Amino acid sequence: MKKEVIYMKYINKKTKILLIILIAIMAIGISYYAYQNEKESQNIIEQQNLEIEENKQEESSKETEKIIVHVSGAVQNEGVIELEENSRIADAIEKAGGFREDAYTKDVNLAYKLEDGMKIYIPTMEEKENEKTNVIVESNIETENNNSSYSNASDGKNTNSKVNINTASKEELDTLPGIGPSTAEKIINYRKENGKFKSIEGIKDVSGIGDSKYENIKDMIEI
């Protein structure tokens, strides 16, 4: 009987030890599982935060994309203006204060999509009546080769109107490829000091207009 009691005590002690070990293993397993879940949840949150930050940066980048265009002619405020990318001529005209009362607007395609570096010239009704110029949209105002691309904003065709270098205004001269406001001013000053040009080749006597630039504009000018 005494042996049986001792044996039972031994069994109970062994069972308790095994039970403690089992509980410890379960506790470790639960802790590890909880740790893994927490780590996975943290990784998911970090990934989501990263994606949110990337989206914000993309949106911010899109918001800051701008284009610069030059609006001149029969508008309220001539000059260089900043617009959102993918803006239209209508946006440029609005930013320039709108058309002047004497603006010739019939041929203006307000839906024409603009690009960075373009120049828009809006003629007056008097200019149009005298067939001096059309609505002009100029791309790549002055490239390394002094070549410029001109198109009529109403139909995208190249304009063939010639500029009379003896009577043209600064704005009209400014529409010629490679002739910016500064060179246009030099042409006008040259006329004042020396009189009218005797031939179109005479424009090469103006400072800043060499053979290369003359070749680019000779078919667009007259006297």
Rosetta constraint file for C-alpha pairs under 8 A:
AtomPair CA 1 CA 5 HARMONIC 6.39 0.50
AtomPair CA 2 CA 6 HARMONIC 6.34 0.50
AtomPair CA 3 CA 7 HARMONIC 6.07 0.50
AtomPair CA 4 CA 8 HARMONIC 6.11 0.50
AtomPair CA 5 CA 9 HARMONIC 6.19 0.50
AtomPair CA 6 CA 10 HARMONIC 6.21 0.50
AtomPair CA 7 CA 11 HARMONIC 6.15 0.50
AtomPair CA 8 CA 12 HARMONIC 6.06 0.50
AtomPair CA 9 CA 13 HARMONIC 6.06 0.50
AtomPair CA 10 CA 14 HARMONIC 6.11 0.50
AtomPair CA 11 CA 15 HARMONIC 6.03 0.50
AtomPair CA 12 CA 16 HARMONIC 6.12 0.50
AtomPair CA 13 CA 17 HARMONIC 6.30 0.50
AtomPair CA 14 CA 18 HARMONIC 6.20 0.50
AtomPair CA 15 CA 19 HARMONIC 5.95 0.50
AtomPair CA 16 CA 20 HARMONIC 6.03 0.50
AtomPair CA 17 CA 21 HARMONIC 6.14 0.50
AtomPair CA 18 CA 22 HARMONIC 6.02 0.50
AtomPair CA 19 CA 23 HARMONIC 6.08 0.50
AtomPair CA 20 CA 24 HARMONIC 6.06 0.50
AtomPair CA 21 CA 25 HARMONIC 6.14 0.50
AtomPair CA 22 CA 26 HARMONIC 6.14 0.50
AtomPair CA 23 CA 27 HARMONIC 6.02 0.50
AtomPair CA 24 CA 28 HARMONIC 6.13 0.50
AtomPair CA 25 CA 29 HARMONIC 6.07 0.50
AtomPair CA 26 CA 30 HARMONIC 6.04 0.50
AtomPair CA 27 CA 31 HARMONIC 6.04 0.50
AtomPair CA 28 CA 32 HARMONIC 6.02 0.50
AtomPair CA 29 CA 33 HARMONIC 6.04 0.50
AtomPair CA 30 CA 34 HARMONIC 6.04 0.50
AtomPair CA 31 CA 35 HARMONIC 6.01 0.50
AtomPair CA 32 CA 36 HARMONIC 6.12 0.50
AtomPair CA 33 CA 37 HARMONIC 6.16 0.50
AtomPair CA 34 CA 38 HARMONIC 6.05 0.50
AtomPair CA 35 CA 39 HARMONIC 6.04 0.50
AtomPair CA 36 CA 40 HARMONIC 6.01 0.50
AtomPair CA 37 CA 41 HARMONIC 6.02 0.50
AtomPair CA 38 CA 42 HARMONIC 6.06 0.50
AtomPair CA 39 CA 43 HARMONIC 6.19 0.50
AtomPair CA 40 CA 44 HARMONIC 6.21 0.50
AtomPair CA 41 CA 45 HARMONIC 6.19 0.50
AtomPair CA 42 CA 46 HARMONIC 6.09 0.50
AtomPair CA 43 CA 47 HARMONIC 6.07 0.50
AtomPair CA 44 CA 48 HARMONIC 6.12 0.50
AtomPair CA 45 CA 49 HARMONIC 6.07 0.50
AtomPair CA 46 CA 50 HARMONIC 6.07 0.50
AtomPair CA 47 CA 51 HARMONIC 6.19 0.50
AtomPair CA 48 CA 52 HARMONIC 6.13 0.50
AtomPair CA 49 CA 53 HARMONIC 6.11 0.50
AtomPair CA 50 CA 54 HARMONIC 6.14 0.50
AtomPair CA 51 CA 55 HARMONIC 6.12 0.50
AtomPair CA 52 CA 56 HARMONIC 6.18 0.50
AtomPair CA 53 CA 57 HARMONIC 6.21 0.50
AtomPair CA 54 CA 58 HARMONIC 6.19 0.50
AtomPair CA 55 CA 59 HARMONIC 6.11 0.50
AtomPair CA 56 CA 60 HARMONIC 5.95 0.50
AtomPair CA 57 CA 61 HARMONIC 5.97 0.50
AtomPair CA 58 CA 62 HARMONIC 6.17 0.50
AtomPair CA 59 CA 63 HARMONIC 6.13 0.50
AtomPair CA 60 CA 64 HARMONIC 6.33 0.50
AtomPair CA 61 CA 65 HARMONIC 6.49 0.50
AtomPair CA 65 CA 84 HARMONIC 6.56 0.50
AtomPair CA 65 CA 85 HARMONIC 6.00 0.50
AtomPair CA 66 CA 82 HARMONIC 6.64 0.50
AtomPair CA 66 CA 83 HARMONIC 5.65 0.50
AtomPair CA 66 CA 84 HARMONIC 4.70 0.50
AtomPair CA 66 CA 85 HARMONIC 5.10 0.50
AtomPair CA 67 CA 82 HARMONIC 5.81 0.50
AtomPair CA 67 CA 83 HARMONIC 5.35 0.50
AtomPair CA 67 CA 84 HARMONIC 6.11 0.50
AtomPair CA 67 CA 85 HARMONIC 5.61 0.50
AtomPair CA 67 CA 115 HARMONIC 6.67 0.50
AtomPair CA 67 CA 116 HARMONIC 4.54 0.50
AtomPair CA 67 CA 117 HARMONIC 7.27 0.50
AtomPair CA 68 CA 80 HARMONIC 6.81 0.50
AtomPair CA 68 CA 81 HARMONIC 5.79 0.50
AtomPair CA 68 CA 82 HARMONIC 4.70 0.50
AtomPair CA 68 CA 83 HARMONIC 6.34 0.50
AtomPair CA 68 CA 116 HARMONIC 5.22 0.50
AtomPair CA 68 CA 117 HARMONIC 5.66 0.50
AtomPair CA 68 CA 118 HARMONIC 7.49 0.50
AtomPair CA 69 CA 80 HARMONIC 5.69 0.50
AtomPair CA 69 CA 81 HARMONIC 5.63 0.50
AtomPair CA 69 CA 82 HARMONIC 6.61 0.50
AtomPair CA 69 CA 83 HARMONIC 7.71 0.50
AtomPair CA 69 CA 92 HARMONIC 7.83 0.50
AtomPair CA 69 CA 115 HARMONIC 7.70 0.50
AtomPair CA 69 CA 116 HARMONIC 6.15 0.50
AtomPair CA 69 CA 117 HARMONIC 5.22 0.50
AtomPair CA 69 CA 118 HARMONIC 4.98 0.50
AtomPair CA 69 CA 119 HARMONIC 5.68 0.50
AtomPair CA 69 CA 120 HARMONIC 7.63 0.50
AtomPair CA 70 CA 78 HARMONIC 7.71 0.50
AtomPair CA 70 CA 79 HARMONIC 5.56 0.50
AtomPair CA 70 CA 80 HARMONIC 4.31 0.50
AtomPair CA 70 CA 81 HARMONIC 6.26 0.50
AtomPair CA 70 CA 117 HARMONIC 7.42 0.50
AtomPair CA 70 CA 118 HARMONIC 6.36 0.50
AtomPair CA 70 CA 119 HARMONIC 4.50 0.50
AtomPair CA 70 CA 120 HARMONIC 6.13 0.50
AtomPair CA 71 CA 75 HARMONIC 7.73 0.50
AtomPair CA 71 CA 78 HARMONIC 5.51 0.50
AtomPair CA 71 CA 79 HARMONIC 5.48 0.50
AtomPair CA 71 CA 80 HARMONIC 6.33 0.50
AtomPair CA 71 CA 81 HARMONIC 7.46 0.50
AtomPair CA 71 CA 92 HARMONIC 7.20 0.50
AtomPair CA 71 CA 93 HARMONIC 7.51 0.50
AtomPair CA 71 CA 96 HARMONIC 7.03 0.50
AtomPair CA 71 CA 119 HARMONIC 5.88 0.50
AtomPair CA 71 CA 120 HARMONIC 4.84 0.50
AtomPair CA 71 CA 121 HARMONIC 6.13 0.50
AtomPair CA 71 CA 122 HARMONIC 8.00 0.50
AtomPair CA 72 CA 77 HARMONIC 7.88 0.50
AtomPair CA 72 CA 78 HARMONIC 4.69 0.50
AtomPair CA 72 CA 79 HARMONIC 6.28 0.50
AtomPair CA 72 CA 119 HARMONIC 7.68 0.50
AtomPair CA 72 CA 120 HARMONIC 6.19 0.50
AtomPair CA 72 CA 121 HARMONIC 4.94 0.50
AtomPair CA 72 CA 122 HARMONIC 6.48 0.50
AtomPair CA 72 CA 171 HARMONIC 7.29 0.50
AtomPair CA 73 CA 78 HARMONIC 6.90 0.50
AtomPair CA 73 CA 121 HARMONIC 5.19 0.50
AtomPair CA 73 CA 122 HARMONIC 4.74 0.50
AtomPair CA 73 CA 123 HARMONIC 5.69 0.50
AtomPair CA 73 CA 124 HARMONIC 7.32 0.50
AtomPair CA 73 CA 171 HARMONIC 6.61 0.50
AtomPair CA 74 CA 99 HARMONIC 6.11 0.50
AtomPair CA 74 CA 100 HARMONIC 5.32 0.50
AtomPair CA 74 CA 102 HARMONIC 6.82 0.50
AtomPair CA 74 CA 103 HARMONIC 4.96 0.50
AtomPair CA 74 CA 104 HARMONIC 7.83 0.50
AtomPair CA 74 CA 121 HARMONIC 7.77 0.50
AtomPair CA 74 CA 122 HARMONIC 5.27 0.50
AtomPair CA 74 CA 123 HARMONIC 5.80 0.50
AtomPair CA 74 CA 124 HARMONIC 5.69 0.50
AtomPair CA 75 CA 93 HARMONIC 7.15 0.50
AtomPair CA 75 CA 96 HARMONIC 6.47 0.50
AtomPair CA 75 CA 97 HARMONIC 6.79 0.50
AtomPair CA 75 CA 98 HARMONIC 5.78 0.50
AtomPair CA 75 CA 99 HARMONIC 4.40 0.50
AtomPair CA 75 CA 100 HARMONIC 4.93 0.50
AtomPair CA 75 CA 103 HARMONIC 7.20 0.50
AtomPair CA 75 CA 122 HARMONIC 7.09 0.50
AtomPair CA 76 CA 96 HARMONIC 6.17 0.50
AtomPair CA 76 CA 97 HARMONIC 5.07 0.50
AtomPair CA 76 CA 98 HARMONIC 5.85 0.50
AtomPair CA 76 CA 99 HARMONIC 6.03 0.50
AtomPair CA 76 CA 100 HARMONIC 5.55 0.50
AtomPair CA 77 CA 96 HARMONIC 4.95 0.50
AtomPair CA 77 CA 97 HARMONIC 5.77 0.50
AtomPair CA 77 CA 98 HARMONIC 7.98 0.50
AtomPair CA 78 CA 96 HARMONIC 6.41 0.50
AtomPair CA 79 CA 96 HARMONIC 7.66 0.50
AtomPair CA 81 CA 92 HARMONIC 7.52 0.50
AtomPair CA 81 CA 95 HARMONIC 7.24 0.50
AtomPair CA 81 CA 96 HARMONIC 7.49 0.50
AtomPair CA 83 CA 87 HARMONIC 6.52 0.50
AtomPair CA 83 CA 91 HARMONIC 7.66 0.50
AtomPair CA 83 CA 92 HARMONIC 7.25 0.50
AtomPair CA 85 CA 115 HARMONIC 7.55 0.50
AtomPair CA 86 CA 113 HARMONIC 6.27 0.50
AtomPair CA 86 CA 114 HARMONIC 6.39 0.50
AtomPair CA 86 CA 115 HARMONIC 7.25 0.50
AtomPair CA 87 CA 91 HARMONIC 6.11 0.50
AtomPair CA 87 CA 92 HARMONIC 7.58 0.50
AtomPair CA 87 CA 113 HARMONIC 6.07 0.50
AtomPair CA 87 CA 114 HARMONIC 5.84 0.50
AtomPair CA 88 CA 92 HARMONIC 6.68 0.50
AtomPair CA 88 CA 110 HARMONIC 6.50 0.50
AtomPair CA 88 CA 111 HARMONIC 5.42 0.50
AtomPair CA 88 CA 112 HARMONIC 5.34 0.50
AtomPair CA 88 CA 113 HARMONIC 4.51 0.50
AtomPair CA 88 CA 114 HARMONIC 5.48 0.50
AtomPair CA 89 CA 93 HARMONIC 6.14 0.50
AtomPair CA 89 CA 109 HARMONIC 7.22 0.50
AtomPair CA 89 CA 110 HARMONIC 4.89 0.50
AtomPair CA 89 CA 111 HARMONIC 6.14 0.50
AtomPair CA 89 CA 112 HARMONIC 5.57 0.50
AtomPair CA 89 CA 113 HARMONIC 6.60 0.50
AtomPair CA 89 CA 114 HARMONIC 6.59 0.50
AtomPair CA 90 CA 94 HARMONIC 6.15 0.50
AtomPair CA 90 CA 110 HARMONIC 4.60 0.50
AtomPair CA 90 CA 111 HARMONIC 6.53 0.50
AtomPair CA 91 CA 95 HARMONIC 6.12 0.50
AtomPair CA 92 CA 96 HARMONIC 6.15 0.50
AtomPair CA 93 CA 97 HARMONIC 6.48 0.50
AtomPair CA 93 CA 98 HARMONIC 5.09 0.50
AtomPair CA 93 CA 99 HARMONIC 6.81 0.50
AtomPair CA 94 CA 98 HARMONIC 4.84 0.50
AtomPair CA 99 CA 103 HARMONIC 5.95 0.50
AtomPair CA 102 CA 124 HARMONIC 5.44 0.50
AtomPair CA 102 CA 125 HARMONIC 5.78 0.50
AtomPair CA 102 CA 126 HARMONIC 7.86 0.50
AtomPair CA 103 CA 122 HARMONIC 6.79 0.50
AtomPair CA 103 CA 123 HARMONIC 6.13 0.50
AtomPair CA 103 CA 124 HARMONIC 4.40 0.50
AtomPair CA 103 CA 125 HARMONIC 5.74 0.50
AtomPair CA 104 CA 122 HARMONIC 7.03 0.50
AtomPair CA 104 CA 123 HARMONIC 5.80 0.50
AtomPair CA 104 CA 124 HARMONIC 5.04 0.50
AtomPair CA 104 CA 125 HARMONIC 4.68 0.50
AtomPair CA 104 CA 128 HARMONIC 7.02 0.50
AtomPair CA 105 CA 122 HARMONIC 7.63 0.50
AtomPair CA 107 CA 135 HARMONIC 6.72 0.50
AtomPair CA 107 CA 153 HARMONIC 7.31 0.50
AtomPair CA 107 CA 154 HARMONIC 5.25 0.50
AtomPair CA 108 CA 122 HARMONIC 7.97 0.50
AtomPair CA 108 CA 135 HARMONIC 6.49 0.50
AtomPair CA 108 CA 153 HARMONIC 5.94 0.50
AtomPair CA 108 CA 154 HARMONIC 5.39 0.50
AtomPair CA 109 CA 153 HARMONIC 5.51 0.50
AtomPair CA 109 CA 154 HARMONIC 4.61 0.50
AtomPair CA 109 CA 155 HARMONIC 7.81 0.50
AtomPair CA 112 CA 153 HARMONIC 6.55 0.50
AtomPair CA 112 CA 154 HARMONIC 7.85 0.50
AtomPair CA 114 CA 118 HARMONIC 6.91 0.50
AtomPair CA 115 CA 139 HARMONIC 7.71 0.50
AtomPair CA 117 CA 139 HARMONIC 6.31 0.50
AtomPair CA 117 CA 140 HARMONIC 5.84 0.50
AtomPair CA 117 CA 141 HARMONIC 6.63 0.50
AtomPair CA 118 CA 137 HARMONIC 6.69 0.50
AtomPair CA 118 CA 138 HARMONIC 5.27 0.50
AtomPair CA 118 CA 139 HARMONIC 4.49 0.50
AtomPair CA 118 CA 140 HARMONIC 6.33 0.50
AtomPair CA 118 CA 141 HARMONIC 6.64 0.50
AtomPair CA 119 CA 136 HARMONIC 7.83 0.50
AtomPair CA 119 CA 137 HARMONIC 5.55 0.50
AtomPair CA 119 CA 138 HARMONIC 4.74 0.50
AtomPair CA 119 CA 139 HARMONIC 6.50 0.50
AtomPair CA 119 CA 141 HARMONIC 6.95 0.50
AtomPair CA 120 CA 135 HARMONIC 7.63 0.50
AtomPair CA 120 CA 136 HARMONIC 5.73 0.50
AtomPair CA 120 CA 137 HARMONIC 4.54 0.50
AtomPair CA 120 CA 138 HARMONIC 6.31 0.50
AtomPair CA 121 CA 135 HARMONIC 5.88 0.50
AtomPair CA 121 CA 136 HARMONIC 5.07 0.50
AtomPair CA 121 CA 137 HARMONIC 6.44 0.50
AtomPair CA 121 CA 175 HARMONIC 7.55 0.50
AtomPair CA 122 CA 134 HARMONIC 7.66 0.50
AtomPair CA 122 CA 135 HARMONIC 5.27 0.50
AtomPair CA 122 CA 136 HARMONIC 6.91 0.50
AtomPair CA 123 CA 127 HARMONIC 6.04 0.50
AtomPair CA 123 CA 128 HARMONIC 6.60 0.50
AtomPair CA 123 CA 133 HARMONIC 6.62 0.50
AtomPair CA 123 CA 134 HARMONIC 6.38 0.50
AtomPair CA 123 CA 135 HARMONIC 6.05 0.50
AtomPair CA 124 CA 128 HARMONIC 6.34 0.50
AtomPair CA 125 CA 129 HARMONIC 6.08 0.50
AtomPair CA 126 CA 130 HARMONIC 6.19 0.50
AtomPair CA 127 CA 131 HARMONIC 5.99 0.50
AtomPair CA 127 CA 132 HARMONIC 5.25 0.50
AtomPair CA 127 CA 133 HARMONIC 6.28 0.50
AtomPair CA 128 CA 132 HARMONIC 6.10 0.50
AtomPair CA 128 CA 133 HARMONIC 6.14 0.50
AtomPair CA 128 CA 134 HARMONIC 6.68 0.50
AtomPair CA 131 CA 161 HARMONIC 7.52 0.50
AtomPair CA 132 CA 161 HARMONIC 6.48 0.50
AtomPair CA 132 CA 162 HARMONIC 7.11 0.50
AtomPair CA 132 CA 163 HARMONIC 6.82 0.50
AtomPair CA 133 CA 161 HARMONIC 5.70 0.50
AtomPair CA 133 CA 162 HARMONIC 7.58 0.50
AtomPair CA 133 CA 163 HARMONIC 7.71 0.50
AtomPair CA 133 CA 172 HARMONIC 7.82 0.50
AtomPair CA 134 CA 152 HARMONIC 6.84 0.50
AtomPair CA 134 CA 159 HARMONIC 7.12 0.50
AtomPair CA 134 CA 161 HARMONIC 7.31 0.50
AtomPair CA 135 CA 152 HARMONIC 5.60 0.50
AtomPair CA 135 CA 153 HARMONIC 6.10 0.50
AtomPair CA 135 CA 154 HARMONIC 7.61 0.50
AtomPair CA 136 CA 150 HARMONIC 6.55 0.50
AtomPair CA 136 CA 151 HARMONIC 5.84 0.50
AtomPair CA 136 CA 152 HARMONIC 5.06 0.50
AtomPair CA 136 CA 153 HARMONIC 6.10 0.50
AtomPair CA 136 CA 159 HARMONIC 7.65 0.50
AtomPair CA 136 CA 175 HARMONIC 7.83 0.50
AtomPair CA 137 CA 150 HARMONIC 5.88 0.50
AtomPair CA 137 CA 151 HARMONIC 5.38 0.50
AtomPair CA 137 CA 152 HARMONIC 6.19 0.50
AtomPair CA 137 CA 153 HARMONIC 5.88 0.50
AtomPair CA 138 CA 148 HARMONIC 6.86 0.50
AtomPair CA 138 CA 149 HARMONIC 5.72 0.50
AtomPair CA 138 CA 150 HARMONIC 4.72 0.50
AtomPair CA 138 CA 151 HARMONIC 6.55 0.50
AtomPair CA 138 CA 175 HARMONIC 7.89 0.50
AtomPair CA 139 CA 148 HARMONIC 6.28 0.50
AtomPair CA 139 CA 149 HARMONIC 5.30 0.50
AtomPair CA 139 CA 150 HARMONIC 6.64 0.50
AtomPair CA 140 CA 147 HARMONIC 7.89 0.50
AtomPair CA 140 CA 148 HARMONIC 5.78 0.50
AtomPair CA 140 CA 149 HARMONIC 6.84 0.50
AtomPair CA 141 CA 147 HARMONIC 7.92 0.50
AtomPair CA 141 CA 148 HARMONIC 5.75 0.50
AtomPair CA 141 CA 149 HARMONIC 7.87 0.50
AtomPair CA 141 CA 177 HARMONIC 7.07 0.50
AtomPair CA 141 CA 178 HARMONIC 6.90 0.50
AtomPair CA 142 CA 146 HARMONIC 5.21 0.50
AtomPair CA 142 CA 147 HARMONIC 6.56 0.50
AtomPair CA 142 CA 148 HARMONIC 6.44 0.50
AtomPair CA 142 CA 177 HARMONIC 7.11 0.50
AtomPair CA 142 CA 178 HARMONIC 5.25 0.50
AtomPair CA 143 CA 147 HARMONIC 5.87 0.50
AtomPair CA 143 CA 148 HARMONIC 7.09 0.50
AtomPair CA 143 CA 178 HARMONIC 7.83 0.50
AtomPair CA 146 CA 177 HARMONIC 6.61 0.50
AtomPair CA 146 CA 178 HARMONIC 4.91 0.50
AtomPair CA 146 CA 213 HARMONIC 6.52 0.50
AtomPair CA 146 CA 216 HARMONIC 7.52 0.50
AtomPair CA 147 CA 177 HARMONIC 6.03 0.50
AtomPair CA 147 CA 178 HARMONIC 6.61 0.50
AtomPair CA 147 CA 216 HARMONIC 6.79 0.50
AtomPair CA 148 CA 177 HARMONIC 5.05 0.50
AtomPair CA 148 CA 178 HARMONIC 6.98 0.50
AtomPair CA 149 CA 177 HARMONIC 7.79 0.50
AtomPair CA 150 CA 158 HARMONIC 5.65 0.50
AtomPair CA 150 CA 159 HARMONIC 6.77 0.50
AtomPair CA 151 CA 155 HARMONIC 7.88 0.50
AtomPair CA 151 CA 156 HARMONIC 5.02 0.50
AtomPair CA 151 CA 157 HARMONIC 5.12 0.50
AtomPair CA 151 CA 158 HARMONIC 4.49 0.50
AtomPair CA 151 CA 159 HARMONIC 6.11 0.50
AtomPair CA 152 CA 156 HARMONIC 4.97 0.50
AtomPair CA 152 CA 157 HARMONIC 5.36 0.50
AtomPair CA 152 CA 158 HARMONIC 6.08 0.50
AtomPair CA 152 CA 159 HARMONIC 6.10 0.50
AtomPair CA 153 CA 157 HARMONIC 7.96 0.50
AtomPair CA 160 CA 220 HARMONIC 7.06 0.50
AtomPair CA 161 CA 220 HARMONIC 6.91 0.50
AtomPair CA 162 CA 219 HARMONIC 7.62 0.50
AtomPair CA 162 CA 220 HARMONIC 4.61 0.50
AtomPair CA 162 CA 221 HARMONIC 4.90 0.50
AtomPair CA 162 CA 222 HARMONIC 6.30 0.50
AtomPair CA 163 CA 168 HARMONIC 6.43 0.50
AtomPair CA 163 CA 172 HARMONIC 6.95 0.50
AtomPair CA 163 CA 173 HARMONIC 7.04 0.50
AtomPair CA 163 CA 220 HARMONIC 6.20 0.50
AtomPair CA 163 CA 221 HARMONIC 4.64 0.50
AtomPair CA 163 CA 222 HARMONIC 6.03 0.50
AtomPair CA 164 CA 168 HARMONIC 5.46 0.50
AtomPair CA 164 CA 221 HARMONIC 5.74 0.50
AtomPair CA 164 CA 222 HARMONIC 4.76 0.50
AtomPair CA 164 CA 223 HARMONIC 5.11 0.50
AtomPair CA 165 CA 173 HARMONIC 7.38 0.50
AtomPair CA 165 CA 197 HARMONIC 7.51 0.50
AtomPair CA 165 CA 200 HARMONIC 7.66 0.50
AtomPair CA 165 CA 203 HARMONIC 7.99 0.50
AtomPair CA 165 CA 221 HARMONIC 6.42 0.50
AtomPair CA 165 CA 222 HARMONIC 6.22 0.50
AtomPair CA 165 CA 223 HARMONIC 5.86 0.50
AtomPair CA 166 CA 191 HARMONIC 7.18 0.50
AtomPair CA 166 CA 196 HARMONIC 5.49 0.50
AtomPair CA 166 CA 197 HARMONIC 6.25 0.50
AtomPair CA 166 CA 223 HARMONIC 5.84 0.50
AtomPair CA 168 CA 172 HARMONIC 5.68 0.50
AtomPair CA 168 CA 173 HARMONIC 6.17 0.50
AtomPair CA 169 CA 173 HARMONIC 6.23 0.50
AtomPair CA 169 CA 188 HARMONIC 7.82 0.50
AtomPair CA 170 CA 174 HARMONIC 6.03 0.50
AtomPair CA 170 CA 181 HARMONIC 6.98 0.50
AtomPair CA 170 CA 184 HARMONIC 5.40 0.50
AtomPair CA 170 CA 185 HARMONIC 6.25 0.50
AtomPair CA 170 CA 188 HARMONIC 7.20 0.50
AtomPair CA 171 CA 175 HARMONIC 6.70 0.50
AtomPair CA 171 CA 181 HARMONIC 7.64 0.50
AtomPair CA 171 CA 184 HARMONIC 7.82 0.50
AtomPair CA 172 CA 176 HARMONIC 7.53 0.50
AtomPair CA 173 CA 179 HARMONIC 6.78 0.50
AtomPair CA 173 CA 180 HARMONIC 7.98 0.50
AtomPair CA 173 CA 184 HARMONIC 5.44 0.50
AtomPair CA 174 CA 179 HARMONIC 5.37 0.50
AtomPair CA 174 CA 180 HARMONIC 5.15 0.50
AtomPair CA 174 CA 181 HARMONIC 5.62 0.50
AtomPair CA 174 CA 183 HARMONIC 7.96 0.50
AtomPair CA 174 CA 184 HARMONIC 5.77 0.50
AtomPair CA 175 CA 179 HARMONIC 7.05 0.50
AtomPair CA 175 CA 180 HARMONIC 7.82 0.50
AtomPair CA 176 CA 180 HARMONIC 7.96 0.50
AtomPair CA 176 CA 217 HARMONIC 6.60 0.50
AtomPair CA 176 CA 220 HARMONIC 7.49 0.50
AtomPair CA 177 CA 216 HARMONIC 6.85 0.50
AtomPair CA 177 CA 217 HARMONIC 6.49 0.50
AtomPair CA 178 CA 213 HARMONIC 6.73 0.50
AtomPair CA 179 CA 183 HARMONIC 5.62 0.50
AtomPair CA 179 CA 184 HARMONIC 6.18 0.50
AtomPair CA 180 CA 184 HARMONIC 6.13 0.50
AtomPair CA 181 CA 185 HARMONIC 6.18 0.50
AtomPair CA 182 CA 186 HARMONIC 6.48 0.50
AtomPair CA 183 CA 187 HARMONIC 6.34 0.50
AtomPair CA 183 CA 207 HARMONIC 7.85 0.50
AtomPair CA 183 CA 208 HARMONIC 6.77 0.50
AtomPair CA 184 CA 188 HARMONIC 6.46 0.50
AtomPair CA 185 CA 189 HARMONIC 6.20 0.50
AtomPair CA 186 CA 190 HARMONIC 6.01 0.50
AtomPair CA 186 CA 206 HARMONIC 6.77 0.50
AtomPair CA 186 CA 207 HARMONIC 7.19 0.50
AtomPair CA 187 CA 191 HARMONIC 6.33 0.50
AtomPair CA 187 CA 203 HARMONIC 7.53 0.50
AtomPair CA 187 CA 206 HARMONIC 6.22 0.50
AtomPair CA 188 CA 192 HARMONIC 6.39 0.50
AtomPair CA 189 CA 193 HARMONIC 6.25 0.50
AtomPair CA 190 CA 194 HARMONIC 5.82 0.50
AtomPair CA 190 CA 195 HARMONIC 7.47 0.50
AtomPair CA 190 CA 206 HARMONIC 6.71 0.50
AtomPair CA 191 CA 195 HARMONIC 4.72 0.50
AtomPair CA 191 CA 196 HARMONIC 5.51 0.50
AtomPair CA 191 CA 197 HARMONIC 7.23 0.50
AtomPair CA 197 CA 202 HARMONIC 5.78 0.50
AtomPair CA 197 CA 203 HARMONIC 7.09 0.50
AtomPair CA 197 CA 223 HARMONIC 7.06 0.50
AtomPair CA 198 CA 202 HARMONIC 6.61 0.50
AtomPair CA 198 CA 223 HARMONIC 7.57 0.50
AtomPair CA 199 CA 203 HARMONIC 7.88 0.50
AtomPair CA 199 CA 223 HARMONIC 6.60 0.50
AtomPair CA 200 CA 218 HARMONIC 7.11 0.50
AtomPair CA 200 CA 221 HARMONIC 6.95 0.50
AtomPair CA 200 CA 222 HARMONIC 6.09 0.50
AtomPair CA 200 CA 223 HARMONIC 6.40 0.50
AtomPair CA 201 CA 214 HARMONIC 7.76 0.50
AtomPair CA 201 CA 218 HARMONIC 7.92 0.50
AtomPair CA 202 CA 206 HARMONIC 7.89 0.50
AtomPair CA 203 CA 209 HARMONIC 7.15 0.50
AtomPair CA 203 CA 214 HARMONIC 7.75 0.50
AtomPair CA 204 CA 209 HARMONIC 5.21 0.50
AtomPair CA 204 CA 210 HARMONIC 5.70 0.50
AtomPair CA 204 CA 211 HARMONIC 7.06 0.50
AtomPair CA 204 CA 214 HARMONIC 6.68 0.50
AtomPair CA 205 CA 209 HARMONIC 7.26 0.50
AtomPair CA 209 CA 213 HARMONIC 5.77 0.50
AtomPair CA 209 CA 214 HARMONIC 6.43 0.50
AtomPair CA 210 CA 214 HARMONIC 6.06 0.50
AtomPair CA 211 CA 215 HARMONIC 6.14 0.50
AtomPair CA 212 CA 216 HARMONIC 6.65 0.50
AtomPair CA 213 CA 217 HARMONIC 6.60 0.50
AtomPair CA 214 CA 218 HARMONIC 5.65 0.50
AtomPair CA 215 CA 219 HARMONIC 7.95 0.50
AtomPair CA 217 CA 221 HARMONIC 6.47 0.50
